[in-house]
Amino acid sequence: MDSHIIWENDKLLLLDQRQLPFKKIYVECCSIYDVAKAIKDMVVRGAPAIGVAAAYGFVLGKINGIDDETIYNILINTRPTAVNLEWALQRCLNQYKDYGDLLELAKKIHEEDISINKQIGKNGKELINNGENILTHCNAGALATGGYGTALGVIRAAFEEGKRIHVYVDETRPYLQGARLTAYELMEDGIDCTLICDNMAGYLMRLGKIDKVIVGADRIASNGDTANKIGTYSIAVLAMHHRIPFYVAAPISTFDMSINDGSFIKIEERAPYEVREVFGTKIATDETKVFNPSFDVTPHYLISGFITEKGVICPPYGNFILEKFNI
């Protein structure tokens, strides 16, 4: 897959994920304001990818002669739920002087993310058996990260090892990241997949066609409660009812040990038009009331395990996470 985050000639080029899978168009970001708009408008999305883009945005902010505090405030307010945004910005604030070159640090954050994702894949592939059907929700692939992916990284690693697997892809309303991005990535890699509407998952589980669920995450509380794309909670409940393992694949940087549980996670609400329209075609009137949270929170007790770059974390969670991985 082509690189979707490119630093070139003091500019950040972002593959416009709103145009996929039909067009490959890059958005050119020449200022921190361009990067902030690209994040907010979902040109780039996915918690790790947002963090990487923000690090490059910090570089542009310094090139533009903007002070650190202003840079931080401009970027931190773009997408409030994903913790990787704050993590990357704090790292830029605290470490770039040690590197002597902020761009070097941003590139390191980018490279580290790809390496971490591959390790997540290596650790998680052992959970997938040959011949299994995997359900995933939203997009937690290369496009949602610096490269390779978290949930899709696990699936990729199993496929690369030669395991015969099939992936059911939730379309993921209202932004259709599953239909537009996940199916696209899997097909590019030659991984067998089937696109389904979000409301079909329970029926497939009842038919015995789902062996495991693997999703990504945007923020994980210290007790294991997990914020991910809206609809994840419903799938977790269905998986528990049908006794299907439900795994979350995410880097350690997605764990927010400063909050006790999911009630402290701020859930982003997006514009009503995203629900009233599909690719510019209205499916409801402008007067129709809309509730459009971008994420929901899955309680820790519905999660079979967390697949991280440092290993698979199984219940019980809480202090176990802090003690095992020293976060």
Backbone bond lengths (Angstrom), bond angles and torsions (degrees), N, CA, C in turn:
res aa  C-N    CA-C-N  psi(-1)  N-CA   C-N-CA  omega(-1)  CA-C   N-CA-C  phi
1 M - - - 1.454 - - 1.522 110.14 -
2 D 1.341 116.86 139.32 1.457 121.29 179.08 1.523 110.41 -62.85
3 S 1.334 115.86 148.99 1.456 119.97 177.27 1.528 109.40 -63.80
4 H 1.318 116.64 137.85 1.461 120.45 -177.25 1.525 112.37 -108.02
5 I 1.342 117.00 -6.52 1.461 122.33 175.83 1.525 106.87 -130.08
6 I 1.322 116.89 110.92 1.470 121.05 -173.33 1.530 109.61 -129.47
7 W 1.344 116.00 128.61 1.462 121.13 171.90 1.522 107.89 -100.06
8 E 1.330 115.89 124.03 1.461 119.45 -174.55 1.530 109.98 -152.62
9 N 1.335 116.09 123.42 1.471 121.49 176.10 1.528 112.63 53.43
10 D 1.321 115.25 47.89 1.468 122.05 178.94 1.526 112.80 60.46
11 K 1.316 115.78 30.01 1.462 121.41 176.05 1.532 108.51 -134.78
12 L 1.318 115.50 151.38 1.450 121.04 175.27 1.528 108.57 -106.50
13 L 1.326 115.62 123.00 1.456 121.51 177.61 1.521 109.02 -104.13
14 L 1.322 116.33 124.10 1.465 121.84 -178.69 1.523 109.68 -119.03
15 L 1.321 115.81 125.29 1.461 119.70 175.12 1.526 108.20 -63.78
16 D 1.316 117.08 124.87 1.464 121.46 -175.77 1.531 109.23 -75.36
17 Q 1.339 115.64 101.96 1.456 120.45 -175.83 1.521 112.44 -72.22
18 R 1.312 116.81 -11.67 1.468 119.89 176.40 1.525 111.31 -72.36
19 Q 1.332 116.31 -20.85 1.464 121.12 -175.95 1.532 112.91 -93.60
20 L 1.332 116.57 -16.60 1.459 120.50 -178.82 1.523 110.26 -73.01
21 P 1.331 117.89 150.37 1.466 128.44 7.25 1.534 114.19 -95.15
22 F 1.322 117.55 8.99 1.461 120.13 -171.49 1.522 113.69 -89.15
23 K 1.335 117.03 -28.13 1.460 120.64 -179.05 1.522 109.83 -135.94
24 K 1.334 115.42 143.28 1.459 120.96 173.83 1.530 107.76 -110.74
25 I 1.320 114.78 98.90 1.461 121.84 -177.54 1.525 108.92 -125.40
26 Y 1.332 116.20 133.66 1.457 120.25 178.47 1.528 110.29 -99.98
27 V 1.322 115.58 137.13 1.455 121.98 174.61 1.520 108.04 -95.09
28 E 1.321 116.78 127.69 1.461 121.91 -178.14 1.532 109.68 -91.50
29 C 1.328 116.05 122.33 1.457 121.71 179.59 1.527 108.90 -109.22
30 C 1.331 115.28 112.67 1.462 120.56 -178.09 1.520 112.07 -103.25
31 S 1.327 117.42 -8.04 1.459 121.60 -178.63 1.517 109.66 -143.54
32 I 1.323 114.94 167.12 1.461 120.15 176.50 1.522 110.51 -61.63
33 Y 1.326 116.54 -32.66 1.469 120.21 -179.32 1.528 110.89 -67.87
34 D 1.312 116.32 -34.45 1.472 120.25 175.63 1.528 110.29 -64.25
35 V 1.338 116.38 -42.17 1.468 120.65 -179.61 1.526 109.95 -66.03
36 A 1.339 116.78 -44.42 1.461 120.62 179.43 1.525 111.19 -59.25
37 K 1.321 116.39 -42.80 1.465 120.47 179.08 1.528 110.79 -66.56
38 A 1.321 116.70 -39.60 1.471 120.42 179.77 1.522 111.13 -63.28
39 I 1.329 117.02 -38.77 1.467 120.61 178.17 1.525 110.28 -68.79
40 K 1.330 116.23 -47.32 1.457 120.68 -177.47 1.521 111.66 -64.74
41 D 1.320 116.84 -38.13 1.467 121.40 -177.27 1.524 112.87 -85.69
42 M 1.341 117.14 1.54 1.462 123.50 176.31 1.519 113.64 67.38
43 V 1.336 116.09 29.29 1.466 119.87 165.21 1.521 107.86 -59.96
44 V 1.326 115.40 -43.91 1.460 123.44 172.49 1.519 107.16 -119.08
45 R 1.345 117.85 136.83 1.454 120.97 -179.66 1.515 109.01 -151.96
46 G 1.321 115.47 169.16 1.455 120.95 -170.62 1.521 108.09 100.30
47 A 1.329 116.83 128.51 1.464 120.87 -170.96 1.526 113.98 -52.67
48 P 1.351 120.28 -53.36 1.464 118.73 -179.42 1.526 113.53 -63.47
49 A 1.342 117.05 -38.28 1.466 120.33 179.81 1.524 111.12 -65.60
50 I 1.319 116.74 -37.10 1.466 120.77 176.59 1.525 109.78 -62.65
51 G 1.340 116.40 -41.35 1.460 120.02 178.18 1.520 112.06 -61.99
52 V 1.320 116.87 -43.78 1.470 121.21 179.16 1.527 110.11 -63.96
53 A 1.329 117.17 -46.04 1.461 121.11 179.77 1.525 110.74 -61.58
54 A 1.325 116.60 -39.32 1.464 121.01 179.79 1.528 111.36 -64.40
55 A 1.331 117.13 -36.90 1.468 120.40 178.18 1.527 110.17 -62.55
56 Y 1.328 116.52 -43.45 1.460 119.59 176.10 1.536 110.70 -67.87
57 G 1.339 116.36 -33.47 1.449 120.11 175.76 1.519 111.89 -62.92
58 F 1.329 116.04 -35.03 1.469 120.84 176.05 1.532 109.98 -62.28
59 V 1.322 115.46 -41.48 1.473 120.05 177.57 1.524 109.99 -59.74
60 L 1.328 117.03 -46.83 1.462 120.38 -179.90 1.522 111.20 -63.04
61 G 1.337 115.85 -36.91 1.455 119.45 177.77 1.520 112.36 -59.88
62 K 1.340 116.14 -41.39 1.468 120.35 178.38 1.530 110.53 -69.37
63 I 1.337 116.19 -38.90 1.472 119.84 176.37 1.530 110.10 -61.30
64 N 1.347 115.40 -36.70 1.467 120.59 179.40 1.529 112.63 -76.52
65 G 1.353 116.44 -3.25 1.461 120.19 177.99 1.512 114.82 78.76
66 I 1.324 117.06 24.77 1.465 122.01 -178.32 1.527 109.14 -94.00
67 D 1.326 117.16 142.89 1.463 121.06 -178.66 1.526 110.99 -73.02
68 D 1.334 115.49 158.84 1.464 121.98 -173.73 1.524 113.13 -57.17
69 E 1.325 116.95 -44.91 1.468 120.19 -176.58 1.523 111.53 -63.17
70 T 1.319 116.21 -42.04 1.465 120.25 178.92 1.520 110.89 -65.63
71 I 1.326 116.76 -42.48 1.470 120.97 176.95 1.521 110.14 -56.75
72 Y 1.323 115.13 -48.03 1.468 120.49 -178.87 1.529 110.32 -59.06
73 N 1.324 116.98 -47.89 1.462 121.24 -176.40 1.523 112.15 -65.91
74 I 1.323 117.18 -36.19 1.472 120.42 179.08 1.526 110.34 -63.58
75 L 1.319 116.87 -44.09 1.462 121.10 -173.62 1.525 113.24 -83.47
76 I 1.339 117.85 -36.85 1.469 120.15 -174.08 1.524 111.58 -66.02
77 N 1.323 117.29 -24.22 1.466 120.75 -176.37 1.526 113.74 -89.70
78 T 1.318 117.82 6.58 1.464 119.71 -177.52 1.530 112.06 -76.31
79 R 1.338 118.19 -51.72 1.468 123.30 -179.73 1.527 107.65 -136.47
80 P 1.327 119.77 107.18 1.464 121.60 -169.81 1.524 116.89 -78.55
81 T 1.324 118.99 -18.44 1.467 119.43 -171.56 1.527 112.83 -83.57
82 A 1.320 117.38 -41.77 1.470 120.38 -174.71 1.526 111.38 -70.83
83 V 1.328 117.40 121.80 1.468 122.06 -176.44 1.523 111.68 -74.83
84 N 1.332 118.40 -24.03 1.464 120.75 -177.50 1.523 112.51 -62.96
85 L 1.320 116.79 -26.56 1.465 120.97 176.28 1.522 109.86 -61.94
86 E 1.316 116.61 -52.35 1.464 120.84 179.49 1.524 111.01 -63.87
87 W 1.327 116.16 -40.27 1.469 121.45 -179.27 1.526 110.64 -59.56
88 A 1.323 116.83 -46.04 1.465 120.80 -178.80 1.524 111.28 -67.10
89 L 1.329 116.69 -41.54 1.461 119.86 -179.52 1.526 111.77 -66.40
90 Q 1.319 116.64 -41.15 1.462 120.10 177.73 1.521 110.70 -63.76
91 R 1.304 115.92 -37.29 1.463 119.54 178.41 1.523 110.48 -65.74
92 C 1.321 116.63 -39.98 1.466 119.67 177.04 1.524 110.91 -63.78
93 L 1.316 116.36 -42.77 1.460 120.49 -179.95 1.524 112.40 -63.04
94 N 1.323 115.42 -41.39 1.462 120.53 -170.77 1.516 114.96 -90.90
95 Q 1.337 117.42 -22.51 1.463 118.94 -170.06 1.524 115.27 -117.35
96 Y 1.326 118.58 -17.30 1.465 116.76 -168.87 1.522 112.80 -65.19
97 K 1.320 118.13 -28.06 1.465 119.90 179.12 1.526 111.21 -69.45
98 D 1.331 115.82 -27.98 1.467 119.79 176.82 1.524 110.75 -69.41
99 Y 1.332 116.05 -30.53 1.457 120.14 -179.76 1.527 111.42 -82.47
100 G 1.330 115.42 -24.86 1.451 119.76 -178.88 1.511 112.67 78.15
101 D 1.306 116.13 -9.86 1.461 121.02 -178.79 1.521 107.50 -147.17
102 L 1.318 116.30 109.56 1.459 121.05 -177.46 1.519 111.73 -62.69
103 L 1.316 117.19 -36.82 1.460 120.15 178.81 1.524 110.76 -62.83
104 E 1.326 116.32 -38.04 1.469 120.24 177.15 1.524 110.48 -59.97
105 L 1.343 116.15 -40.50 1.463 120.18 179.15 1.528 110.84 -67.00
106 A 1.326 117.30 -43.45 1.467 120.66 179.58 1.527 110.93 -60.70
107 K 1.333 116.29 -42.98 1.465 119.79 177.52 1.520 111.34 -64.62
108 K 1.320 116.02 -35.08 1.467 119.98 178.82 1.529 110.43 -66.91
109 I 1.336 117.25 -41.68 1.458 121.31 176.81 1.529 110.05 -59.85
110 H 1.328 115.88 -41.12 1.461 121.50 179.16 1.536 110.58 -64.29
111 E 1.314 116.74 -50.41 1.466 121.49 -178.61 1.519 111.73 -64.08
112 E 1.340 116.18 -39.84 1.459 120.27 179.49 1.521 111.09 -62.62
113 D 1.328 116.23 -38.77 1.458 119.55 -178.72 1.525 110.98 -62.55
114 I 1.312 117.26 -42.62 1.467 120.14 177.91 1.521 110.78 -62.55
115 S 1.328 116.34 -44.38 1.459 121.17 179.29 1.526 111.42 -62.70
116 I 1.336 116.07 -42.42 1.470 121.29 178.85 1.525 110.27 -62.52
117 N 1.332 116.83 -43.58 1.462 120.05 -179.98 1.533 111.72 -61.30
118 K 1.308 116.43 -39.47 1.465 119.27 178.58 1.520 111.30 -66.12
119 Q 1.325 116.80 -34.55 1.463 119.65 177.05 1.527 110.84 -71.31
120 I 1.341 116.63 -36.64 1.467 120.18 174.30 1.530 109.41 -59.56
121 G 1.329 115.75 -44.07 1.457 120.13 178.06 1.512 112.26 -61.14
122 K 1.322 116.38 -42.66 1.469 121.35 179.66 1.517 110.92 -62.53
123 N 1.333 116.34 -42.34 1.466 120.08 -179.37 1.521 112.18 -71.05
124 G 1.348 115.87 -35.04 1.454 119.32 -174.89 1.506 115.52 -84.48
125 K 1.323 117.55 -22.30 1.464 119.58 -175.15 1.519 112.83 -63.04
126 E 1.351 115.90 -23.87 1.465 119.22 179.47 1.522 112.00 -69.02
127 L 1.341 116.87 -17.55 1.464 120.69 179.67 1.523 112.17 -82.19
128 I 1.332 116.40 -13.29 1.467 121.24 -178.15 1.518 110.19 -100.45
129 N 1.308 115.96 127.44 1.458 121.34 178.79 1.521 110.67 -97.15
130 N 1.300 115.60 154.37 1.455 121.34 178.59 1.527 110.27 -58.57
131 G 1.326 116.23 132.86 1.457 120.77 176.26 1.518 115.08 88.54
132 E 1.336 118.01 4.28 1.458 119.81 -175.94 1.529 113.02 -82.28
133 N 1.332 114.04 155.84 1.463 122.93 173.31 1.527 108.23 -104.40
134 I 1.319 116.60 123.81 1.453 122.10 -177.12 1.527 109.12 -112.10
135 L 1.333 116.80 133.38 1.465 121.54 173.10 1.523 108.67 -101.97
136 T 1.333 116.32 133.67 1.464 120.48 173.84 1.522 109.04 -130.67
137 H 1.328 115.14 160.12 1.461 121.50 -175.58 1.519 109.37 -129.53
138 C 1.317 116.96 140.65 1.459 123.54 -177.77 1.532 109.27 63.40
139 N 1.331 117.12 -152.21 1.465 120.57 178.83 1.514 109.21 -128.13
140 A 1.317 116.29 115.42 1.466 122.16 175.75 1.520 107.84 -125.08
141 G 1.342 114.03 48.18 1.458 120.77 -178.07 1.509 112.20 -108.48
142 A 1.326 115.97 -155.80 1.460 120.95 -179.92 1.520 111.19 -58.24
143 L 1.322 116.87 -38.07 1.460 121.52 -176.98 1.524 112.62 -67.59
144 A 1.321 117.77 -23.53 1.465 122.13 -178.37 1.518 112.36 -93.53
145 T 1.331 116.06 -0.21 1.462 121.39 -174.86 1.532 108.99 -136.70
146 G 1.327 115.85 -170.77 1.456 118.95 173.16 1.513 111.48 -67.66
147 G 1.342 115.74 -23.81 1.455 122.56 -179.56 1.513 110.30 160.33
148 Y 1.298 118.97 152.24 1.460 128.63 176.77 1.530 112.64 81.46
149 G 1.334 118.08 -54.61 1.456 119.99 175.15 1.508 114.39 109.12
150 T 1.340 115.09 164.01 1.464 122.30 178.30 1.533 109.58 -97.98
151 A 1.334 117.23 -78.38 1.468 119.22 177.02 1.528 110.73 -61.52
152 L 1.333 117.08 -45.15 1.466 119.15 177.23 1.519 111.19 -72.61
153 G 1.332 117.31 -23.00 1.460 120.27 174.64 1.516 111.14 -63.44
154 V 1.330 116.58 -39.42 1.469 121.36 176.49 1.523 110.02 -64.45
155 I 1.326 115.83 -44.67 1.464 120.84 179.62 1.526 110.35 -65.20
156 R 1.339 117.25 -42.90 1.472 121.23 178.08 1.529 110.91 -59.65
157 A 1.325 116.15 -45.77 1.459 120.18 -177.35 1.526 111.20 -62.56
158 A 1.324 116.68 -40.24 1.466 120.33 178.05 1.523 110.40 -65.57
159 F 1.318 116.63 -41.20 1.468 121.44 178.81 1.527 110.77 -65.41
160 E 1.332 116.93 -43.68 1.463 121.20 -179.56 1.525 111.79 -64.48
161 E 1.329 116.21 -25.57 1.463 120.54 177.48 1.523 111.18 -77.89
162 G 1.328 116.22 -9.48 1.460 120.24 177.95 1.511 114.52 102.00
163 K 1.338 116.95 6.06 1.457 119.27 179.33 1.521 109.73 -73.94
164 R 1.311 114.65 137.51 1.464 121.13 178.60 1.526 107.56 -86.49
165 I 1.309 116.91 110.92 1.462 121.13 -176.84 1.526 109.92 -133.14
166 H 1.312 114.00 159.95 1.464 121.34 176.51 1.523 107.76 -132.81
167 V 1.317 116.75 138.82 1.465 121.53 -176.16 1.522 109.89 -117.47
168 Y 1.333 115.76 126.63 1.451 121.58 169.20 1.524 107.68 -92.04
169 V 1.326 116.21 127.77 1.462 122.47 -173.42 1.524 109.67 -111.49
170 D 1.337 116.60 113.09 1.464 119.81 172.33 1.525 109.59 -65.75
171 E 1.318 117.33 137.63 1.465 120.32 179.82 1.529 112.34 -63.16
172 T 1.324 117.28 -34.67 1.466 124.62 176.03 1.529 112.94 69.32
173 R 1.312 115.25 72.13 1.461 121.49 172.06 1.525 109.10 -68.47
174 P 1.375 118.00 152.32 1.460 125.20 2.11 1.529 114.76 -92.63
175 Y 1.347 117.68 -8.78 1.463 118.81 -173.84 1.524 113.20 -92.59
176 L 1.333 116.19 -7.81 1.465 122.36 172.45 1.534 113.71 60.72
177 Q 1.330 115.69 39.11 1.471 118.96 179.35 1.527 111.70 -64.84
178 G 1.327 116.69 -32.79 1.459 118.79 178.15 1.513 111.90 -66.73
179 A 1.329 115.88 -49.13 1.462 121.16 -178.00 1.519 111.66 -66.11
180 R 1.336 116.63 -42.78 1.463 120.21 -172.98 1.532 113.20 -85.43
181 L 1.348 116.98 -33.63 1.460 120.19 -170.53 1.529 113.78 -112.18
182 T 1.333 117.20 -50.32 1.466 118.85 -176.97 1.522 111.60 -66.15
183 A 1.326 116.49 -47.60 1.466 118.96 178.44 1.526 110.57 -60.49
184 Y 1.321 116.08 -38.91 1.473 121.86 178.24 1.528 110.70 -60.78
185 E 1.334 116.92 -47.60 1.471 120.22 -179.52 1.524 111.38 -63.24
186 L 1.310 116.40 -45.61 1.468 120.09 -177.93 1.526 111.07 -63.64
187 M 1.308 116.63 -42.36 1.467 119.97 179.73 1.526 111.57 -67.40
188 E 1.344 116.56 -35.63 1.464 120.34 176.12 1.528 110.63 -60.93
189 D 1.335 116.61 -35.44 1.464 121.85 -178.70 1.526 113.12 -88.26
190 G 1.325 117.17 -4.06 1.460 119.93 -179.80 1.513 113.63 76.81
191 I 1.343 117.38 22.78 1.464 121.61 179.07 1.523 108.67 -91.77
192 D 1.313 116.55 126.20 1.460 122.42 -176.58 1.530 110.12 -61.19
193 C 1.333 117.43 127.69 1.456 120.26 -178.08 1.522 110.80 -148.89
194 T 1.332 115.15 157.63 1.455 122.75 177.79 1.519 108.34 -134.64
195 L 1.317 116.17 127.83 1.461 121.82 178.64 1.521 109.47 -84.34
196 I 1.353 115.79 134.24 1.471 120.92 177.15 1.524 109.81 -131.38
197 C 1.329 116.07 156.55 1.457 120.42 171.01 1.532 108.50 -70.57
198 D 1.320 116.62 152.96 1.467 120.21 -177.87 1.524 112.25 -56.14
199 N 1.331 117.05 -37.48 1.465 119.88 -174.81 1.526 113.84 -81.39
200 M 1.335 117.35 9.54 1.468 120.75 177.53 1.525 113.09 -96.32
201 A 1.336 117.42 -12.18 1.461 120.73 -172.03 1.527 112.29 -59.32
202 G 1.327 117.01 -45.11 1.465 120.03 -178.14 1.515 112.29 -61.87
203 Y 1.327 116.34 -40.13 1.466 120.21 179.55 1.517 110.92 -64.09
204 L 1.334 117.16 -42.36 1.467 120.28 178.08 1.523 111.11 -62.85
205 M 1.321 116.44 -38.64 1.464 119.47 177.08 1.516 110.65 -62.63
206 R 1.322 116.24 -43.74 1.468 120.19 179.22 1.520 111.35 -61.84
207 L 1.330 116.52 -33.80 1.473 120.64 179.03 1.526 111.99 -77.28
208 G 1.326 117.43 -5.83 1.462 121.23 -179.98 1.514 113.48 79.38
209 K 1.328 116.80 23.57 1.464 120.72 -176.12 1.524 113.98 -96.06
210 I 1.324 117.58 -1.14 1.468 121.43 178.41 1.524 108.97 -117.64
211 D 1.330 116.80 123.48 1.465 121.01 179.12 1.523 112.59 -97.30
212 K 1.318 116.71 -32.92 1.463 121.27 -179.42 1.520 109.20 -151.58
213 V 1.334 114.50 155.15 1.466 121.39 172.08 1.525 107.66 -117.94
214 I 1.327 116.77 132.17 1.463 121.39 175.69 1.522 107.91 -132.61
215 V 1.338 116.08 123.22 1.465 121.49 179.87 1.524 109.19 -129.53
216 G 1.319 116.13 171.29 1.457 121.41 174.60 1.514 110.66 -95.47
217 A 1.328 116.73 -162.87 1.467 121.24 -179.78 1.518 109.68 -156.66
218 D 1.335 115.21 152.30 1.464 121.02 176.54 1.525 111.98 -108.31
219 R 1.317 117.55 -29.28 1.471 121.61 174.36 1.521 107.89 -159.79
220 I 1.338 116.14 135.55 1.458 122.01 -179.60 1.524 108.38 -123.07
221 A 1.327 116.82 122.06 1.463 121.84 179.71 1.526 110.29 -73.46
222 S 1.320 116.10 167.45 1.466 120.55 -175.21 1.521 112.93 -64.36
223 N 1.341 117.44 -22.80 1.467 119.26 178.24 1.525 112.60 -90.67
224 G 1.347 116.71 -2.01 1.458 121.16 179.03 1.516 115.27 101.40
225 D 1.338 118.08 -7.58 1.469 119.44 174.10 1.529 108.49 -58.63
226 T 1.327 116.16 136.00 1.466 120.27 -169.07 1.529 113.01 -127.36
227 A 1.331 115.15 125.74 1.467 120.64 172.69 1.518 108.97 -90.84
228 N 1.312 115.10 128.03 1.462 121.32 175.59 1.521 107.85 -147.51
229 K 1.301 116.84 179.08 1.464 122.06 -175.50 1.524 111.12 -50.51
230 I 1.334 115.64 140.71 1.456 121.79 179.65 1.532 110.23 -50.54
231 G 1.315 115.48 134.22 1.461 121.09 -176.24 1.513 113.10 106.53
232 T 1.335 116.86 -16.87 1.464 120.52 -179.72 1.521 111.31 -64.46
233 Y 1.331 116.24 -42.22 1.469 120.60 -179.62 1.530 111.04 -58.82
234 S 1.321 117.04 -43.38 1.471 120.67 179.67 1.525 110.99 -59.99
235 I 1.317 115.98 -41.95 1.466 120.06 179.94 1.526 110.77 -65.59
236 A 1.336 116.25 -39.76 1.467 120.27 179.67 1.521 111.28 -63.27
237 V 1.322 116.79 -40.55 1.468 120.57 177.71 1.522 110.29 -63.86
238 L 1.329 116.27 -44.63 1.462 120.57 177.76 1.525 111.68 -61.70
239 A 1.331 116.36 -41.22 1.465 120.39 179.95 1.523 110.90 -63.98
240 M 1.321 117.10 -41.73 1.462 120.66 178.21 1.524 110.42 -62.17
241 H 1.317 117.03 -44.30 1.468 121.52 -179.73 1.527 111.37 -61.04
242 H 1.335 116.09 -38.22 1.467 120.11 -177.44 1.529 112.21 -94.53
243 R 1.331 116.30 7.03 1.478 122.40 177.49 1.530 111.88 57.76
244 I 1.312 113.83 46.50 1.466 121.61 178.49 1.528 108.41 -109.01
245 P 1.324 118.92 129.87 1.472 120.48 178.97 1.526 111.94 -59.39
246 F 1.327 115.59 136.68 1.462 122.34 -178.25 1.530 107.63 -123.90
247 Y 1.338 116.69 111.78 1.463 121.44 -175.92 1.528 111.34 -112.99
248 V 1.323 114.85 147.54 1.462 122.65 174.09 1.522 107.85 -114.01
249 A 1.324 117.01 124.43 1.469 122.23 177.83 1.525 108.59 -105.66
250 A 1.334 116.32 121.82 1.468 120.08 -176.59 1.522 110.14 -162.19
251 P 1.334 116.37 150.30 1.470 119.06 175.47 1.523 111.16 -73.30
252 I 1.320 116.03 161.08 1.461 121.45 178.87 1.531 110.89 -57.62
253 S 1.337 117.64 -29.94 1.463 120.93 -179.05 1.524 112.79 -64.17
254 T 1.337 117.98 -15.21 1.463 121.37 179.50 1.522 112.16 -82.58
255 F 1.330 117.22 -13.95 1.463 120.96 177.59 1.529 109.59 -79.03
256 D 1.315 115.34 125.95 1.467 121.52 178.27 1.529 108.10 -107.89
257 M 1.325 116.00 93.27 1.460 120.39 -175.96 1.527 112.67 -76.90
258 S 1.336 117.36 -0.68 1.468 120.63 179.17 1.525 112.20 -83.81
259 I 1.342 117.30 -10.90 1.467 119.74 178.98 1.522 109.76 -117.69
260 N 1.328 115.40 143.24 1.461 120.71 -173.78 1.523 113.32 -77.59
261 D 1.327 116.48 -35.55 1.464 119.70 -177.12 1.519 110.25 -156.87
262 G 1.319 115.18 179.65 1.447 120.81 -173.66 1.515 115.71 -66.91
263 S 1.324 117.97 -16.62 1.465 120.07 -179.90 1.523 111.92 -66.07
264 F 1.329 117.25 -17.91 1.462 121.66 -179.40 1.539 112.47 -90.50
265 I 1.332 117.19 -3.33 1.461 120.44 -178.96 1.523 109.66 -83.04
266 K 1.318 116.40 123.98 1.461 120.94 178.12 1.520 109.03 -76.59
267 I 1.313 116.17 124.86 1.457 121.52 -178.27 1.527 109.70 -98.06
268 E 1.316 115.47 121.02 1.462 121.39 179.73 1.528 110.50 -70.00
269 E 1.328 116.74 133.46 1.449 121.74 171.93 1.521 108.43 -111.04
270 R 1.310 116.09 131.20 1.452 120.97 -174.43 1.532 111.24 -107.39
271 A 1.316 115.73 176.76 1.458 122.44 -171.00 1.530 112.12 -64.84
272 P 1.347 117.05 145.44 1.471 121.41 -179.95 1.527 114.09 -60.07
273 Y 1.344 117.30 -31.42 1.470 118.97 -174.93 1.527 111.98 -61.80
274 E 1.344 117.67 -25.42 1.465 119.32 -179.87 1.528 111.76 -62.61
275 V 1.327 116.50 -27.64 1.463 121.05 178.63 1.525 110.95 -92.19
276 R 1.321 116.23 -34.83 1.467 120.06 -178.45 1.522 112.84 -74.03
277 E 1.349 116.55 -18.42 1.460 120.32 -175.79 1.528 111.01 -127.00
278 V 1.312 115.81 154.65 1.463 123.02 169.07 1.521 106.89 -129.08
279 F 1.339 116.48 111.24 1.462 122.08 -178.20 1.535 111.95 51.52
280 G 1.332 115.02 42.95 1.449 119.88 175.66 1.513 115.20 85.57
281 T 1.320 117.41 -7.45 1.464 121.06 178.19 1.523 109.59 -95.89
282 K 1.302 117.19 121.76 1.460 120.67 -177.24 1.524 110.84 -72.44
283 I 1.333 114.97 134.80 1.462 121.24 175.66 1.528 110.86 -116.90
284 A 1.346 115.92 -1.56 1.461 122.31 175.56 1.530 107.62 -150.45
285 T 1.316 116.39 158.09 1.464 119.84 -178.68 1.525 110.72 -73.52
286 D 1.312 115.53 160.50 1.462 121.01 178.90 1.521 111.67 -63.94
287 E 1.312 117.24 -20.97 1.467 120.91 -178.73 1.527 112.45 -84.53
288 T 1.330 117.56 -9.77 1.461 121.31 -178.47 1.524 110.22 -68.38
289 K 1.342 116.06 126.30 1.455 119.96 177.59 1.523 109.94 -69.27
290 V 1.342 116.26 142.58 1.463 121.35 -175.64 1.531 110.05 -133.36
291 F 1.303 116.08 138.10 1.469 123.04 169.25 1.522 106.01 -116.33
292 N 1.323 117.72 119.18 1.468 120.94 -171.06 1.528 112.47 -132.87
293 P 1.346 117.97 66.54 1.466 119.13 173.07 1.521 109.77 -72.37
294 S 1.314 116.86 137.68 1.457 120.29 -176.89 1.523 112.39 -82.62
295 F 1.338 116.57 -18.86 1.465 121.34 -175.95 1.525 110.12 -138.21
296 D 1.328 115.82 162.12 1.457 121.43 166.02 1.520 108.11 -133.81
297 V 1.318 116.97 173.66 1.466 121.34 -177.10 1.521 109.40 -116.27
298 T 1.319 116.25 125.00 1.458 123.07 176.50 1.522 109.04 -95.80
299 P 1.345 118.70 120.81 1.470 120.81 179.71 1.525 111.54 -61.67
300 H 1.314 115.73 147.83 1.470 121.15 -174.94 1.520 113.59 -59.23
301 Y 1.346 116.66 -30.14 1.461 119.27 -175.91 1.527 113.11 -71.71
302 L 1.332 117.26 -9.61 1.463 120.66 176.10 1.522 112.27 -93.36
303 I 1.343 116.70 -3.63 1.464 121.54 -173.45 1.531 110.56 -102.93
304 S 1.327 116.08 124.23 1.471 121.31 -177.62 1.516 112.28 -75.32
305 G 1.335 116.78 -26.59 1.459 119.62 -179.90 1.513 111.28 176.22
306 F 1.332 115.51 158.83 1.461 122.59 175.24 1.521 108.71 -108.76
307 I 1.322 115.93 126.20 1.461 121.34 178.66 1.524 107.33 -96.96
308 T 1.335 117.36 111.80 1.455 122.34 -177.37 1.524 109.81 -122.52
309 E 1.327 115.47 174.32 1.463 119.77 178.17 1.526 112.27 -70.02
310 K 1.329 117.10 -15.62 1.464 120.55 -179.41 1.526 113.03 -102.62
311 G 1.312 115.66 3.54 1.453 119.41 178.61 1.515 111.34 134.45
312 V 1.322 116.06 -179.13 1.460 122.30 178.25 1.517 108.68 -98.15
313 I 1.323 116.09 123.82 1.462 121.98 179.28 1.516 108.02 -96.28
314 C 1.323 116.30 122.46 1.459 121.68 179.23 1.527 109.73 -111.49
315 P 1.336 118.16 160.55 1.466 120.35 179.38 1.535 110.78 -59.15
316 P 1.347 117.81 152.56 1.469 127.16 0.55 1.519 111.14 -78.19
317 Y 1.342 116.26 156.41 1.445 121.28 -178.17 1.536 109.88 -99.30
318 G 1.325 117.82 -130.61 1.458 120.27 178.89 1.511 112.23 64.44
319 N 1.316 117.17 -129.36 1.460 122.30 -176.10 1.520 112.54 -60.59
320 F 1.332 116.26 -22.29 1.456 119.97 179.53 1.522 110.55 -59.48
321 I 1.326 116.63 -39.24 1.475 120.85 179.17 1.517 109.56 -63.00
322 L 1.325 115.57 -47.75 1.475 120.56 -177.73 1.520 111.72 -62.86
323 E 1.317 116.34 -43.97 1.460 121.01 -175.47 1.536 111.71 -71.66
324 K 1.338 116.75 -40.75 1.470 119.11 -175.21 1.504 111.92 -71.06
325 F 1.326 117.05 -40.34 1.460 120.32 -172.24 1.531 113.33 -112.13
326 N 1.322 115.75 1.97 1.456 120.39 175.86 1.516 112.77 52.38
327 I 1.358 114.77 53.10 1.469 119.16 177.10 1.519 110.07 -111.16
